[in-house]
């Protein structure tokens, strides 16, 4: 069963058991998979009540075909536009297709930040939300893959993680261990996490008290997870991420080569709407043969589809 477009009113009723129309009567009687494609204005889509309704519907076992970023009926531009009909059809075809493009593939994805302990109450971290990695994980899952998501500290909806094997970690060292123990069995590895480059050399066992006017913190380098895995790569297709503020292409190419990646996804904090915490992203894909593909600003769900399409292209 497909509900498209699914309005705020309809989803609120579906999530709370209100059956006052034919659509909801059919929904509450359905014994088949149900897919929901929301459509509404961006402020409505961001309202806590609607977010909660969507989380509940996913928690009930429904499938979300998430709204995309674009021009809305109000004239505003943002997330809330119903997924394009051809993409919905593609989603449904993949759902029923035993020959889905990533069927029988094992995909390992890292996402979110790492927190490096200074003392029991403080840490070194970054602003990564994990949204991009989660979007890729859900897209890979919809393409038939068996997905393991190694996830740093986050506030992502728990229901959005349904159907994924999730390994929760905190530090860069924990993420490295989780990746290393699983790497050899994977077909595809996507390093989307924002891993700390440095960690406190001597974390304090007790809370550090304020005393002197200045405080010096000694940091030591963390293990480069992508490079470590790239050095061991055999059958795996490896994808890396580069978030840059200057010399973007040059730095991305260096990372691509150094870490033995098949391609790298570059985004820049200089681009409006890209980077941490946003629901959108603007990427450039650079592969090992120096082919460059530039994409427009899109929702992270759409960006995830572009990345999965690139992976499928490389596999073939």
Backbone torsions as a table, in degrees:
resi	resn	phi	psi	omega
1	UNK	NA	131.1	179.8
2	UNK	-117.7	127.3	174.6
3	UNK	-110.3	106.1	-176.5
4	UNK	-151.8	117.9	-0.1
5	UNK	-79.0	148.4	173.7
6	UNK	-101.1	113.0	-177.3
7	UNK	-81.6	168.6	176.7
8	UNK	-59.4	-42.3	-179.2
9	UNK	-62.3	-46.4	-178.4
10	UNK	-64.3	-45.1	-177.9
11	UNK	-67.5	-37.1	177.8
12	UNK	-61.3	-41.4	179.1
13	UNK	-70.8	-40.6	179.6
14	UNK	-62.2	-35.2	-176.6
15	UNK	-80.3	-19.7	-173.5
16	UNK	-114.9	2.8	173.9
17	UNK	85.4	16.7	179.4
18	UNK	-84.1	123.2	-175.4
19	UNK	-122.9	79.1	-177.4
20	UNK	-118.7	15.8	176.4
21	UNK	-152.2	170.5	-174.4
22	UNK	-64.5	-42.4	-178.2
23	UNK	-57.2	-49.7	-177.4
24	UNK	-70.6	-31.5	175.3
25	UNK	-61.3	-41.8	177.7
26	UNK	-66.8	-43.4	-178.6
27	UNK	-59.8	-47.4	-176.1
28	UNK	-72.4	-13.6	176.1
29	UNK	-98.0	-8.8	-173.2
30	UNK	-69.3	141.7	175.2
31	UNK	-120.7	20.1	-179.4
32	UNK	-114.6	168.7	173.7
33	UNK	-60.5	143.8	179.8
34	UNK	-123.5	127.6	176.4
35	UNK	-111.6	140.1	-175.4
36	UNK	-125.1	127.6	179.3
37	UNK	-117.1	95.1	-176.2
38	UNK	-65.1	154.5	173.8
39	UNK	-154.8	122.3	177.7
40	UNK	-172.6	176.8	179.6
41	UNK	-71.4	155.4	-170.3
42	UNK	-62.3	-36.4	179.9
43	UNK	-68.3	-36.0	175.4
44	UNK	-64.8	-41.6	-176.4
45	UNK	-66.5	-26.2	180.0
46	UNK	-91.4	-3.6	-177.3
47	UNK	-67.2	138.3	-178.3
48	UNK	-55.0	-34.8	-179.4
49	UNK	-65.6	-39.2	179.4
50	UNK	-72.2	-41.2	176.5
51	UNK	-58.8	-42.2	179.6
52	UNK	-66.2	-40.5	178.6
53	UNK	-60.8	-43.8	179.6
54	UNK	-64.0	-43.6	178.6
55	UNK	-60.5	-41.4	178.9
56	UNK	-64.4	-43.7	-178.5
57	UNK	-63.8	-39.9	175.4
58	UNK	-64.8	-40.7	178.9
59	UNK	-62.7	-29.0	177.2
60	UNK	-76.3	-5.2	179.0
61	UNK	101.7	5.6	176.7
62	UNK	-76.4	162.5	-179.8
63	UNK	-107.9	131.9	-178.2
64	UNK	-101.0	122.6	168.8
65	UNK	-99.8	92.4	-164.5
66	UNK	-62.1	149.6	176.7
67	UNK	-64.8	153.1	-178.6
68	UNK	-108.8	169.7	179.8
69	UNK	-86.8	133.1	178.3
70	UNK	170.9	-169.6	-179.9
71	UNK	-75.8	134.5	-176.6
72	UNK	-108.5	168.0	-176.1
73	UNK	-61.3	-28.3	-178.9
74	UNK	-73.5	-12.6	-174.2
75	UNK	97.8	-13.2	176.1
76	UNK	-75.4	163.2	177.4
77	UNK	-122.0	126.2	-179.2
78	UNK	173.3	-167.2	-179.4
79	UNK	-86.1	131.3	-177.6
80	UNK	154.3	-15.0	-180.0
81	UNK	-71.6	131.5	179.4
82	UNK	-58.9	139.7	175.8
83	UNK	-52.1	140.9	-178.1
84	UNK	-58.1	140.2	-177.0
85	UNK	-52.9	-39.8	-179.3
86	UNK	-66.3	-30.8	177.2
87	UNK	-73.5	-35.0	176.1
88	UNK	-63.9	-44.4	178.2
89	UNK	-60.6	-42.8	178.3
90	UNK	-61.2	-42.0	177.6
91	UNK	-59.1	-46.4	-177.7
92	UNK	-67.0	-38.7	178.0
93	UNK	-62.2	-43.5	178.2
94	UNK	-64.5	-35.3	-178.8
95	UNK	-60.5	-40.1	-176.1
96	UNK	-97.8	-2.2	-173.1
97	UNK	-90.1	116.2	175.4
98	UNK	-68.2	-14.3	178.4
99	UNK	-106.6	35.8	177.8
100	UNK	-54.3	150.4	-167.1
101	UNK	-62.3	-26.7	179.2
102	UNK	-116.5	21.6	179.2
103	UNK	-59.5	135.4	178.7
104	UNK	70.2	7.8	175.7
105	UNK	-92.8	138.5	174.5
106	UNK	-98.0	125.2	-175.4
107	UNK	-121.2	125.1	176.1
108	UNK	-106.9	126.2	-177.7
109	UNK	-128.8	132.8	171.7
110	UNK	-102.6	146.7	-176.4
111	UNK	-152.9	157.0	175.3
112	UNK	82.5	-175.5	-178.8
113	UNK	-90.1	176.5	161.9
114	UNK	-119.8	148.4	177.7
115	UNK	-112.1	123.8	-178.5
116	UNK	-106.7	118.9	-170.3
117	UNK	-68.3	128.3	170.9
118	UNK	-92.7	-49.4	173.9
119	UNK	-151.0	-176.3	-175.0
120	UNK	-60.1	-14.9	-177.1
121	UNK	-121.2	-5.2	-176.1
122	UNK	-127.8	155.3	-179.9
123	UNK	-151.6	163.0	169.1
124	UNK	-97.7	127.5	-178.3
125	UNK	-151.0	-163.9	177.4
126	UNK	-147.0	-178.9	-171.4
127	UNK	-91.2	10.1	-178.7
128	UNK	-60.7	136.9	-179.4
129	UNK	-98.9	-20.3	-175.0
130	UNK	86.9	-0.4	-175.9
131	UNK	-63.0	-40.0	-177.5
132	UNK	-67.0	-45.7	178.9
133	UNK	-62.4	-39.7	178.1
134	UNK	-64.5	-42.1	178.9
135	UNK	-60.2	-41.3	178.2
136	UNK	-65.7	-41.9	-179.4
137	UNK	-61.8	-44.3	-179.5
138	UNK	-68.1	-36.6	178.5
139	UNK	-67.4	-41.7	177.6
140	UNK	-62.4	-40.5	177.8
141	UNK	-61.6	-42.1	-179.7
142	UNK	-67.1	-19.2	177.9
143	UNK	-92.6	9.4	173.9
144	UNK	97.0	2.8	-176.1
145	UNK	-78.3	155.2	169.4
146	UNK	-93.1	111.4	-167.1
147	UNK	-108.2	131.8	169.4
148	UNK	-114.7	123.5	-178.7
149	UNK	-110.8	114.8	176.7
150	UNK	-94.8	111.0	-161.9
151	UNK	-121.4	126.2	175.6
152	UNK	-78.2	-179.1	-179.2
153	UNK	-53.3	136.7	-173.2
154	UNK	-159.9	169.2	173.9
155	UNK	-123.1	29.6	179.9
156	UNK	-68.1	148.4	177.4
157	UNK	-60.8	131.2	-177.6
158	UNK	-61.2	-34.8	-178.5
159	UNK	-66.4	-26.1	-179.8
160	UNK	-68.5	-14.5	-178.5
161	UNK	-93.6	-1.9	-178.5
162	UNK	-59.0	138.6	178.1
163	UNK	87.5	-5.9	179.5
164	UNK	-108.5	145.2	168.6
165	UNK	-82.0	114.4	-175.4
166	UNK	-109.7	127.3	175.4
167	UNK	-112.3	109.3	-178.8
168	UNK	-84.9	129.4	178.6
169	UNK	-131.6	168.5	177.2
170	UNK	-118.4	-50.9	-172.3
171	UNK	-101.7	167.7	176.4
172	UNK	-62.0	-39.2	179.8
173	UNK	-63.7	-41.1	178.0
174	UNK	-65.0	-39.1	178.2
175	UNK	-65.4	-41.2	177.8
176	UNK	-59.5	-46.7	-179.8
177	UNK	-62.5	-42.1	-179.7
178	UNK	-64.2	-39.1	179.1
179	UNK	-70.0	-45.6	-174.1
180	UNK	-63.5	-38.9	-178.2
181	UNK	-71.5	-19.7	-176.7
182	UNK	-107.8	-12.3	-168.0
183	UNK	-59.5	-44.8	-171.8
184	UNK	-63.0	-25.2	-177.1
185	UNK	-91.6	-1.0	-174.0
186	UNK	-91.4	151.5	173.3
187	UNK	-96.8	-34.5	-176.4
188	UNK	-135.2	134.5	178.7
189	UNK	-128.0	125.0	-177.4
190	UNK	-121.2	112.9	-174.5
191	UNK	-96.3	82.9	-176.6
192	UNK	-98.1	-5.9	-177.4
193	UNK	-71.2	153.3	173.6
194	UNK	-98.8	85.1	-174.0
195	UNK	-82.7	136.6	178.6
196	UNK	-62.1	135.8	177.5
197	UNK	-80.6	-24.3	-178.3
198	UNK	-135.1	151.9	178.7
199	UNK	-135.6	148.4	178.1
200	UNK	-54.1	130.9	-176.4
201	UNK	-67.0	-37.1	-177.5
202	UNK	-136.2	83.3	178.6
203	UNK	-59.1	136.4	179.3
204	UNK	-76.0	141.3	179.7
205	UNK	-80.8	-21.2	177.3
206	UNK	-123.0	159.7	-179.1
207	UNK	-60.3	131.0	179.3
208	UNK	-76.2	127.0	-178.6
209	UNK	-89.0	147.8	176.7
210	UNK	-71.1	126.9	-179.8
211	UNK	-141.9	-77.5	-177.0
212	UNK	-72.4	164.9	179.0
213	UNK	-67.4	-30.3	178.7
214	UNK	-124.9	158.4	-179.7
215	UNK	-139.7	123.2	-179.3
216	UNK	-99.3	131.2	-179.8
217	UNK	-117.2	117.3	179.6
218	UNK	-85.7	128.7	-178.6
219	UNK	-116.0	147.4	173.7
220	UNK	-122.0	153.0	-175.0
221	UNK	-70.5	137.5	175.1
222	UNK	-83.6	164.3	177.5
223	UNK	-67.8	139.6	175.7
224	UNK	-82.2	99.8	-172.6
225	UNK	-63.2	-48.1	-178.2
226	UNK	-61.0	-43.0	-179.7
227	UNK	-67.4	-40.5	179.1
228	UNK	-61.2	-44.1	179.0
229	UNK	-71.0	-38.6	178.8
230	UNK	-60.6	-35.0	178.5
231	UNK	-66.6	-25.5	-178.1
232	UNK	-98.6	-2.0	-172.8
233	UNK	-58.7	134.4	175.0
234	UNK	-124.6	-81.1	-178.2
235	UNK	-88.8	-16.9	-168.6
236	UNK	-70.6	143.9	167.1
237	UNK	-94.0	124.2	-175.4
238	UNK	-115.0	133.5	-179.9
239	UNK	-121.8	131.4	177.1
240	UNK	-115.7	170.0	177.8
241	UNK	-125.0	145.5	175.9
242	UNK	-134.2	115.2	174.2
243	UNK	-103.9	113.7	-171.9
244	UNK	-121.9	159.1	174.4
245	UNK	-119.0	-12.2	178.2
246	UNK	-157.0	156.3	179.5
247	UNK	45.7	49.1	-170.1
248	UNK	-56.5	-55.1	-176.5
249	UNK	-65.3	-41.5	-179.8
250	UNK	-60.4	-47.6	-179.8
251	UNK	-66.1	-38.1	179.5
252	UNK	-64.6	-43.6	178.9
253	UNK	-61.5	-39.7	179.7
254	UNK	-64.0	-42.7	178.4
255	UNK	-65.5	-41.0	179.6
256	UNK	-55.9	-47.0	-178.4
257	UNK	-73.3	-46.0	-176.3
258	UNK	-62.1	-36.1	-174.8
259	UNK	-97.6	3.0	176.3
260	UNK	59.1	47.5	-178.8
261	UNK	-90.7	157.6	174.1
262	UNK	-82.8	-38.5	168.4
263	UNK	-157.0	163.0	-177.5
264	UNK	-128.2	142.1	179.4
265	UNK	-101.7	115.8	-176.2
266	UNK	-103.9	130.8	166.3
267	UNK	-137.1	162.8	-171.5
268	UNK	-127.4	137.3	174.3
269	UNK	-70.3	-10.3	177.4
270	UNK	-78.6	-14.8	-179.4
271	UNK	-88.3	127.2	178.7
272	UNK	-65.8	131.0	179.4
273	UNK	88.5	0.5	179.7
274	UNK	-110.9	163.0	175.8
275	UNK	95.4	-153.9	-171.2
276	UNK	-67.2	145.1	168.4
277	UNK	70.8	-18.7	-179.8
278	UNK	-70.6	157.5	172.2
279	UNK	-89.3	-0.6	179.2
280	UNK	-121.4	166.8	176.5
281	UNK	-156.9	155.5	177.0
282	UNK	-131.9	117.2	-170.4
283	UNK	-122.4	160.5	168.3
284	UNK	-128.1	131.7	178.6
285	UNK	-104.6	128.0	178.4
286	UNK	-121.9	126.6	-179.6
287	UNK	-105.5	178.5	-173.9
288	UNK	-65.8	-19.9	176.7
289	UNK	-93.3	12.1	178.3
290	UNK	66.2	24.5	170.0
291	UNK	-76.1	135.1	-175.5
292	UNK	-121.2	127.6	176.2
293	UNK	-122.8	123.0	179.2
294	UNK	-105.0	138.1	-178.2
295	UNK	-120.6	153.9	178.0
296	UNK	-77.7	169.4	174.8
297	UNK	-63.0	126.6	-178.1
298	UNK	-141.3	168.8	171.4
299	UNK	-65.5	155.0	-179.1
300	UNK	-64.5	-26.7	174.8
301	UNK	-65.7	-40.4	178.2
302	UNK	-69.8	-38.5	176.8
303	UNK	-61.2	-40.6	178.6
304	UNK	-59.6	-39.3	178.8
305	UNK	-64.9	-40.3	178.2
306	UNK	-62.0	-40.4	-178.9
307	UNK	-68.3	-43.2	178.0
308	UNK	-64.5	-39.5	176.5
309	UNK	-59.7	-40.6	178.7
310	UNK	-65.5	-39.0	177.8
311	UNK	-63.4	-45.8	179.5
312	UNK	-60.8	-40.4	177.6
313	UNK	-61.5	-42.0	178.8
314	UNK	-67.7	-36.9	-179.7
315	UNK	-66.2	-31.5	-177.4
316	UNK	-88.3	NA	NA
